[in-house]
Amino acid sequence: METTVNNPGATRRDKLRVTSSLQTPDKVNVRRLRRSYRQIRTENAFRKTLIIMALAIFVLVVGIMITLIVQSIPSMKLLGVKYLWGKVWDPVQDIYGAYPFLLGTLLTSFLALIISVPFSFAVAIVLGEYYPRGWFSNLLKNVVELIAAIPSVIYGFWGLFVLVPIVRNFELKIGVQPMGVGIFTSSVILSIMVIPYAASMGREMIRMVPSPLKEGAYSLGATRWEVIRSIIMPYTKSGLFAGVLLSLGRALGETMAVTMVIGNTSLIPKNIFSPGNTMASVIANEFTEAASPVYLSALIELGLVLFLVTVVINMIGKRIIKRFTNE
């Protein structure tokens, strides 16, 4: 059945409107079904792509762990569990103990975290609460981001030529052997390097605090310090701790800057001013010199220990974050 428009004064738009209104419901339904089918196909393709990418990351991490385990088998068979508690590292006599390097890694990382956390939180509060916008906020934010972008070897050079003399003079004043290099120097370098991670995450979390909460506290007569202490910090504690955990992971794996200022000795450090070594710096220094299969396997096992330490610390941190979130 055809319907025509006989009105000679009707415009082209009116004719198109009438024509479209006279389309059969079947054609409209077919078009809708095609569009819905395309949307479903696109959604399924997007979902499958995300799943494949997530599985690729999982396979990559598992592959790294399996590679480290397989390459560490000769050292595991020869040394066993005593490898973790051995205090002597002597490749000439095939004696390998990872305890000095494990201790050095934990000392430098946690000491750097203790030094950096107050600065990270201070920067986060300044950018998130006091100066959320403006030229000063942009300047400070760019400086913090620049700290994260500087290569670690530059930090190592700066530590050798600037920080080491300062630490040496400080050691002279407090009566410690003035070596300059050591655990404390590398921790200071690490603390500067990890500040941007906790500061950036803390800044974003503080900006996400609902304004009605803060405005309600101000209306009750609370000061800025009381709002930060009683409203902002409790509300953002899980995010702040996540930033600290991210900083710790960065500090555990740092290699070049630490290698240049830690002293590179296989002895157990007597105090925080003594020279030492980390697992990452040992691998960087001695990997090219590993001539025997057992020596090479011991270094790879050291990488496996570092991998497992990082995983364990992250698991503990996530449990703490989950507990904070539930509270």
Residue, then its C-alpha position, 0 to 999 in steps of 0.5 A: m500500500e503506497t501513500t503519497v503527499n498531494n499537498p503542493g505546498a509541502t516542503r522537502r523536509d515535510k515529505l521526508r518526515v512523512t516518508s519516514s513515518l510511513q516506514t513499516p515497523d519491520k524495517v525499523n525493528v531490523r535496523r534496531l536489531r542490526r545496531s544492537y547486534r553490532q553493539i553486542r559484538t563490539e562489547n564482546a570483542f572489547r571484553k575479550t581483549l581486556i581478558i587477553m591482556a590481563l592473562a598476558i600480564f599474569v603469564l608474564v609474571v609466572g614466566i619470570m618466576i619459573t625462569l628464575i626458579v629453573q635457573s636457580i636449581p643448581s644453586m639450590k641443590l648445592l647450597g639448600v636453605k642455608y643459602l638464605w642464612g649464609k653470612v659469607w659470599d666468596p665466589v672463589q671458594d664457591i661459598y654463597g650466602a645471601y644474608p648480608f645482601l638481604l639485610g642491606t636491601l631491607l635496611t636501605s629500603f625501610l630507612a628510605l621509607i622512614i625518611s621519605v614518608p613525612f615529605s611525601f605526606a606533606v607534599a600530598i597535603v599541600l597540593g591536595e588541600y592547601y594549594p589545589r590549583g594555581w601557579f604554585s601548585n603547578l610548579l610544585k607538581n611539576v617539580v615532584e614529577l621531575i624527581a620521578a623522571i630523573p634517571s637513577v644514574i644521575y642520582g648516583f652521580w649527585g650522591l657521589f659528588v654532593l651527598v657523600p662529602i656532606v655525610r662524611n662531614f656529618e660522620l666526623k661530627i658524631g664520631v663515626q668512621p668517615m667513609g661517606v658511602g654506606i647504608f645511610t647515604s644510599s637510603v637518603i638517595l632512595s628516599i628522594m627517589v621514592i617521594p613522588y610515588a606516595a606524594s602523587m597518590g596521596r594528592e589524588m586521594i586527598r582531592m577525592v575527599p567529599s567536600p560536605l565532610k570538610e564543610g561540616a567540620y568547618s561549620l562545627g568550628a574545626t580548624r584546618w589542622e583538625v580537619i586534616r587530622s580527623i577527616i582527611m587522614p582517616y578517609t584517605k588512609s588506605g590510599l596513603f598506605a598504598g602509595v607508601l607500599l608503591s614507594l617501598g616496591r620502588a626502593l627494593g628494586e633500585t639498582m644503579a643509584v644504590t650501587m654507586v653510593i652503598g660501598n659494595t661490600s659483602l660484609i654484614p653492616k654493623n650500623i646504618f653508616s657502614p658500607g653494605n650491599t643490596m641484592a640488586s647491586v650485587i647482581a648488577n656488579e657481579f653478573t658479568e663476572a660469573a664464570s662458573p655455573v654455580y656462581l651464575s645460579a647463585l646470582i639468579e637465586l639472589g634475584l629470585v629471593l628479591f622477587l619473593v621478598t617483593v611479593v611477600i611485602n606486597m601481599i602483607g601491604k594489601r592485607i593491611i590496606k584491606r583491613f584499613t578499608n574495612e574499618 
